[in-house]
Amino acid sequence: MPPMIKGMSVTGVRGRKSNEVFLLLEEYEAIRLLDYQMMNQEQAAREMKVSRPTLTRIYEEARQKVATSFVEARDLVIQGGKVIFEEEWFKCNGCKFRFNHSGSENPSCPACGSTDVESLNAMFNKEIQN
């Protein structure tokens, strides 16, 4: 499932937009599995379908980016990476409900019925502008 947020913004510091730190989706997922879900590296690597050394490399890069964002007061943006979602995920712009959908081309929100929805898959898989 795509992240619930697009990133995190620093408060109390102005003019940092050009100094964003980009956290790739696979880096976000490594933090989610290892630190949030408390999986061990073997379990997380299996979940991500990568080798353990690859997971370790991804996780180290993620930790460095999060630390840079905190210490240098830079916004953290979750975007891009080498991730394929097995399902199409959407967010309702009306009630903010997140849902997956594999039916018609015009999905509607199962919570409120709105057709004002956006694809989370497309939103997080944008190319990072360097």
FIKOLZA-1660 file (N, C-alpha, C; in steps of 0.1 Angstrom, whole numbers, plus 5000, padded with zeros to 4 digits):
% residues 130
   i   px   py   pz ch aa at
   1 5008 4988 5000  A  M  N
   1 5000 5000 5000  A  M CA
   1 5009 5012 5000  A  M  C
   2 5005 5023 4992  A  P  N
   2 5013 5035 4992  A  P CA
   2 5012 5042 5006  A  P  C
   3 5022 5050 5009  A  P  N
   3 5022 5058 5022  A  P CA
   3 5010 5066 5024  A  P  C
   4 5006 5069 5036  A  M  N
   4 4995 5078 5039  A  M CA
   4 4998 5092 5036  A  M  C
   5 5010 5096 5035  A  I  N
   5 5014 5110 5033  A  I CA
   5 5024 5111 5022  A  I  C
   6 5025 5123 5016  A  K  N
   6 5034 5126 5005  A  K CA
   6 5048 5130 5011  A  K  C
   7 5049 5133 5024  A  G  N
   7 5061 5137 5030  A  G CA
   7 5058 5144 5043  A  G  C
   8 5069 5151 5048  A  M  N
   8 5068 5159 5060  A  M CA
   8 5075 5172 5058  A  M  C
   9 5068 5182 5064  A  S  N
   9 5074 5196 5062  A  S CA
   9 5080 5201 5075  A  S  C
  10 5090 5208 5074  A  V  N
  10 5097 5214 5086  A  V CA
  10 5089 5226 5090  A  V  C
  11 5087 5228 5103  A  T  N
  11 5080 5240 5107  A  T CA
  11 5090 5250 5113  A  T  C
  12 5087 5263 5112  A  G  N
  12 5096 5273 5118  A  G CA
  12 5108 5277 5109  A  G  C
  13 5109 5271 5097  A  V  N
  13 5120 5275 5088  A  V CA
  13 5114 5278 5074  A  V  C
  14 5118 5289 5069  A  R  N
  14 5112 5294 5056  A  R CA
  14 5122 5292 5045  A  R  C
  15 5117 5291 5033  A  G  N
  15 5126 5291 5021  A  G CA
  15 5134 5278 5019  A  G  C
  16 5128 5267 5023  A  R  N
  16 5136 5254 5022  A  R CA
  16 5131 5245 5011  A  R  C
  17 5121 5250 5003  A  K  N
  17 5115 5242 4992  A  K CA
  17 5125 5236 4983  A  K  C
  18 5136 5243 4979  A  S  N
  18 5146 5238 4970  A  S CA
  18 5155 5228 4977  A  S  C
  19 5154 5227 4990  A  N  N
  19 5164 5218 4997  A  N CA
  19 5157 5205 5002  A  N  C
  20 5147 5201 4995  A  E  N
  20 5140 5189 4999  A  E CA
  20 5148 5176 4999  A  E  C
  21 5146 5167 5008  A  V  N
  21 5152 5154 5008  A  V CA
  21 5142 5144 5002  A  V  C
  22 5145 5137 4992  A  F  N
  22 5136 5127 4986  A  F CA
  22 5139 5113 4991  A  F  C
  23 5128 5108 4998  A  L  N
  23 5129 5094 5003  A  L CA
  23 5121 5085 4993  A  L  C
  24 5129 5076 4987  A  L  N
  24 5123 5067 4977  A  L CA
  24 5112 5058 4984  A  L  C
  25 5103 5053 4976  A  L  N
  25 5093 5044 4981  A  L CA
  25 5098 5031 4988  A  L  C
  26 5109 5026 4982  A  E  N
  26 5115 5014 4988  A  E CA
  26 5122 5017 5001  A  E  C
  27 5127 5029 5003  A  E  N
  27 5133 5034 5015  A  E CA
  27 5122 5036 5026  A  E  C
  28 5111 5042 5022  A  Y  N
  28 5100 5043 5031  A  Y CA
  28 5095 5029 5036  A  Y  C
  29 5094 5020 5027  A  E  N
  29 5089 5007 5030  A  E CA
  29 5099 5000 5040  A  E  C
  30 5112 5001 5038  A  A  N
  30 5122 4995 5047  A  A CA
  30 5120 5001 5061  A  A  C
  31 5118 5014 5062  A  I  N
  31 5116 5019 5075  A  I CA
  31 5103 5014 5081  A  I  C
  32 5093 5014 5073  A  R  N
  32 5080 5009 5078  A  R CA
  32 5080 4995 5083  A  R  C
  33 5087 4986 5076  A  L  N
  33 5087 4972 5080  A  L CA
  33 5097 4970 5092  A  L  C
  34 5109 4976 5091  A  L  N
  34 5118 4974 5102  A  L CA
  34 5116 4981 5115  A  L  C
  35 5112 4994 5114  A  D  N
  35 5111 5002 5126  A  D CA
  35 5096 5003 5131  A  D  C
  36 5087 5003 5122  A  Y  N
  36 5073 5005 5126  A  Y CA
  36 5066 4991 5129  A  Y  C
  37 5068 4982 5120  A  Q  N
  37 5062 4968 5122  A  Q CA
  37 5072 4959 5129  A  Q  C
  38 5084 4964 5132  A  M  N
  38 5093 4957 5140  A  M CA
  38 5097 4943 5135  A  M  C
  39 5097 4942 5121  A  M  N
  39 5102 4929 5115  A  M CA
  39 5117 4928 5116  A  M  C
  40 5122 4916 5116  A  N  N
  40 5137 4915 5115  A  N CA
  40 5140 4916 5100  A  N  C
  41 5153 4917 5097  A  Q  N
  41 5158 4920 5084  A  Q CA
  41 5154 4909 5074  A  Q  C
  42 5154 4897 5079  A  E  N
  42 5151 4885 5070  A  E CA
  42 5136 4886 5066  A  E  C
  43 5127 4889 5076  A  Q  N
  43 5113 4890 5073  A  Q CA
  43 5110 4902 5063  A  Q  C
  44 5116 4913 5066  A  A  N
  44 5114 4925 5058  A  A CA
  44 5119 4923 5044  A  A  C
  45 5131 4917 5042  A  A  N
  45 5136 4914 5029  A  A CA
  45 5127 4905 5021  A  A  C
  46 5122 4895 5028  A  R  N
  46 5112 4886 5021  A  R CA
  46 5100 4893 5017  A  R  C
  47 5095 4902 5026  A  E  N
  47 5083 4910 5023  A  E CA
  47 5085 4919 5011  A  E  C
  48 5097 4925 5010  A  M  N
  48 5100 4934 4999  A  M CA
  48 5105 4926 4987  A  M  C
  49 5107 4913 4988  A  K  N
  49 5112 4905 4977  A  K CA
  49 5126 4910 4972  A  K  C
  50 5135 4912 4982  A  V  N
  50 5149 4916 4979  A  V CA
  50 5158 4908 4988  A  V  C
  51 5171 4908 4985  A  S  N
  51 5180 4900 4993  A  S CA
  51 5182 4908 5006  A  S  C
  52 5188 4902 5016  A  R  N
  52 5190 4908 5029  A  R CA
  52 5201 4919 5027  A  R  C
  53 5212 4917 5020  A  P  N
  53 5221 4928 5018  A  P CA
  53 5215 4940 5010  A  P  C
  54 5206 4937 5001  A  T  N
  54 5199 4948 4994  A  T CA
  54 5190 4956 5004  A  T  C
  55 5183 4949 5012  A  L  N
  55 5175 4956 5022  A  L CA
  55 5183 4964 5031  A  L  C
  56 5195 4959 5036  A  T  N
  56 5204 4967 5045  A  T CA
  56 5208 4979 5038  A  T  C
  57 5212 4979 5025  A  R  N
  57 5216 4991 5018  A  R CA
  57 5205 5001 5017  A  R  C
  58 5193 4996 5013  A  I  N
  58 5181 5005 5012  A  I CA
  58 5178 5012 5026  A  I  C
  59 5179 5004 5036  A  Y  N
  59 5176 5009 5050  A  Y CA
  59 5186 5019 5054  A  Y  C
  60 5199 5017 5051  A  E  N
  60 5209 5026 5055  A  E CA
  60 5208 5040 5048  A  E  C
  61 5204 5039 5035  A  E  N
  61 5202 5051 5027  A  E CA
  61 5190 5059 5033  A  E  C
  62 5179 5051 5036  A  A  N
  62 5167 5058 5042  A  A CA
  62 5170 5065 5055  A  A  C
  63 5178 5058 5064  A  R  N
  63 5181 5064 5077  A  R CA
  63 5190 5077 5075  A  R  C
  64 5199 5076 5065  A  Q  N
  64 5207 5088 5063  A  Q CA
  64 5199 5100 5058  A  Q  C
  65 5189 5097 5049  A  K  N
  65 5180 5108 5044  A  K CA
  65 5172 5113 5055  A  K  C
  66 5166 5105 5063  A  V  N
  66 5158 5110 5074  A  V CA
  66 5166 5118 5084  A  V  C
  67 5178 5114 5087  A  A  N
  67 5187 5121 5096  A  A CA
  67 5191 5135 5090  A  A  C
  68 5194 5135 5077  A  T  N
  68 5197 5147 5070  A  T CA
  68 5185 5157 5071  A  T  C
  69 5173 5152 5069  A  S  N
  69 5161 5160 5069  A  S CA
  69 5159 5166 5083  A  S  C
  70 5161 5158 5094  A  F  N
  70 5160 5163 5107  A  F CA
  70 5171 5173 5111  A  F  C
  71 5183 5170 5109  A  V  N
  71 5194 5178 5113  A  V CA
  71 5195 5191 5105  A  V  C
  72 5193 5190 5092  A  E  N
  72 5194 5202 5084  A  E CA
  72 5181 5210 5082  A  E  C
  73 5171 5206 5089  A  A  N
  73 5157 5212 5088  A  A CA
  73 5153 5213 5074  A  A  C
  74 5153 5201 5067  A  R  N
  74 5148 5201 5053  A  R CA
  74 5136 5192 5052  A  R  C
  75 5126 5197 5043  A  D  N
  75 5114 5189 5041  A  D CA
  75 5118 5175 5035  A  D  C
  76 5110 5165 5039  A  L  N
  76 5111 5151 5035  A  L CA
  76 5100 5148 5025  A  L  C
  77 5103 5144 5013  A  V  N
  77 5093 5141 5003  A  V CA
  77 5094 5126 4999  A  V  C
  78 5083 5119 5000  A  I  N
  78 5083 5105 4997  A  I CA
  78 5078 5104 4982  A  I  C
  79 5088 5099 4973  A  Q  N
  79 5084 5100 4959  A  Q CA
  79 5095 5091 4951  A  Q  C
  80 5090 5085 4941  A  G  N
  80 5099 5078 4932  A  G CA
  80 5104 5064 4937  A  G  C
  81 5113 5058 4930  A  G  N
  81 5118 5046 4934  A  G CA
  81 5115 5034 4925  A  G  C
  82 5119 5023 4929  A  K  N
  82 5117 5011 4921  A  K CA
  82 5107 5002 4928  A  K  C
  83 5094 5006 4927  A  V  N
  83 5084 4999 4934  A  V CA
  83 5072 4997 4924  A  V  C
  84 5066 4985 4925  A  I  N
  84 5055 4982 4917  A  I CA
  84 5044 4978 4927  A  I  C
  85 5033 4985 4927  A  F  N
  85 5021 4982 4935  A  F CA
  85 5013 4971 4928  A  F  C
  86 5010 4960 4936  A  E  N
  86 5002 4949 4930  A  E CA
  86 4988 4953 4927  A  E  C
  87 4983 4964 4934  A  E  N
  87 4969 4968 4932  A  E CA
  87 4970 4983 4929  A  E  C
  88 4959 4989 4923  A  E  N
  88 4958 5003 4921  A  E CA
  88 4951 5009 4934  A  E  C
  89 4958 5019 4940  A  W  N
  89 4953 5025 4952  A  W CA
  89 4949 5040 4949  A  W  C
  90 4938 5044 4955  A  F  N
  90 4932 5057 4953  A  F CA
  90 4929 5064 4966  A  F  C
  91 4928 5077 4966  A  K  N
  91 4924 5085 4977  A  K CA
  91 4913 5094 4973  A  K  C
  92 4902 5094 4981  A  C  N
  92 4891 5102 4978  A  C CA
  92 4894 5117 4982  A  C  C
  93 4892 5126 4973  A  N  N
  93 4895 5140 4976  A  N CA
  93 4884 5146 4984  A  N  C
  94 4873 5140 4985  A  G  N
  94 4862 5145 4994  A  G CA
  94 4864 5141 5008  A  G  C
  95 4863 5128 5011  A  C  N
  95 4864 5123 5025  A  C CA
  95 4878 5118 5029  A  C  C
  96 4888 5118 5020  A  K  N
  96 4901 5114 5022  A  K CA
  96 4903 5099 5025  A  K  C
  97 4893 5091 5022  A  F  N
  97 4894 5076 5024  A  F CA
  97 4903 5071 5013  A  F  C
  98 4911 5061 5017  A  R  N
  98 4921 5054 5009  A  R CA
  98 4915 5040 5006  A  R  C
  99 4916 5036 4993  A  F  N
  99 4910 5023 4989  A  F CA
  99 4917 5018 4977  A  F  C
 100 4917 5005 4975  A  N  N
 100 4922 4999 4963  A  N CA
 100 4910 4995 4954  A  N  C
 101 4913 4995 4941  A  H  N
 101 4902 4993 4932  A  H CA
 101 4908 4986 4919  A  H  C
 102 4902 4976 4915  A  S  N
 102 4906 4968 4903  A  S CA
 102 4895 4967 4893  A  S  C
 103 4885 4974 4894  A  G  N
 103 4873 4973 4885  A  G CA
 103 4874 4982 4873  A  G  C
 104 4863 4990 4872  A  S  N
 104 4861 4999 4860  A  S CA
 104 4872 5010 4860  A  S  C
 105 4873 5017 4849  A  E  N
 105 4883 5028 4847  A  E CA
 105 4879 5040 4856  A  E  C
 106 4867 5041 4860  A  N  N
 106 4862 5053 4868  A  N CA
 106 4858 5049 4882  A  N  C
 107 4868 5047 4891  A  P  N
 107 4865 5043 4904  A  P CA
 107 4857 5054 4912  A  P  C
 108 4849 5049 4921  A  S  N
 108 4843 5058 4931  A  S CA
 108 4846 5054 4945  A  S  C
 109 4845 5063 4954  A  C  N
 109 4849 5061 4968  A  C CA
 109 4839 5052 4974  A  C  C
 110 4843 5040 4980  A  P  N
 110 4834 5031 4987  A  P CA
 110 4828 5037 5000  A  P  C
 111 4835 5048 5005  A  A  N
 111 4830 5053 5018  A  A CA
 111 4819 5064 5016  A  A  C
 112 4821 5073 5006  A  C  N
 112 4811 5084 5004  A  C CA
 112 4805 5084 4990  A  C  C
 113 4810 5076 4981  A  G  N
 113 4804 5075 4967  A  G CA
 113 4810 5085 4957  A  G  C
 114 4819 5094 4962  A  S  N
 114 4824 5104 4953  A  S CA
 114 4832 5098 4942  A  S  C
 115 4832 5105 4930  A  T  N
 115 4841 5101 4919  A  T CA
 115 4853 5110 4918  A  T  C
 116 4854 5119 4928  A  D  N
 116 4866 5128 4928  A  D CA
 116 4877 5121 4936  A  D  C
 117 4884 5112 4929  A  V  N
 117 4895 5104 4935  A  V CA
 117 4907 5106 4926  A  V  C
 118 4919 5103 4933  A  E  N
 118 4932 5104 4926  A  E CA
 118 4940 5091 4929  A  E  C
 119 4947 5087 4919  A  S  N
 119 4956 5075 4920  A  S CA
 119 4968 5078 4929  A  S  C
 120 4969 5070 4939  A  L  N
 120 4981 5071 4948  A  L CA
 120 4993 5065 4941  A  L  C
 121 4991 5055 4933  A  N  N
 121 5002 5049 4926  A  N CA
 121 5009 5059 4917  A  N  C
 122 5001 5067 4909  A  A  N
 122 5008 5076 4900  A  A CA
 122 5014 5088 4909  A  A  C
 123 5008 5092 4920  A  M  N
 123 5013 5103 4928  A  M CA
 123 5027 5099 4933  A  M  C
 124 5029 5087 4938  A  F  N
 124 5041 5084 4945  A  F CA
 124 5052 5079 4935  A  F  C
 125 5048 5075 4923  A  N  N
 125 5058 5070 4913  A  N CA
 125 5063 5081 4903  A  N  C
 126 5061 5094 4907  A  K  N
 126 5066 5104 4898  A  K CA
 126 5081 5104 4898  A  K  C
 127 5087 5109 4887  A  E  N
 127 5101 5110 4887  A  E CA
 127 5106 5121 4896  A  E  C
 128 5117 5119 4902  A  I  N
 128 5123 5130 4911  A  I CA
 128 5131 5139 4902  A  I  C
 129 5128 5152 4904  A  Q  N
 129 5135 5162 4897  A  Q CA
 129 5148 5166 4905  A  Q  C
 130 5159 5163 4899  A  N  N
 130 5172 5167 4906  A  N CA
 130 5178 5179 4900  A  N  C
% end
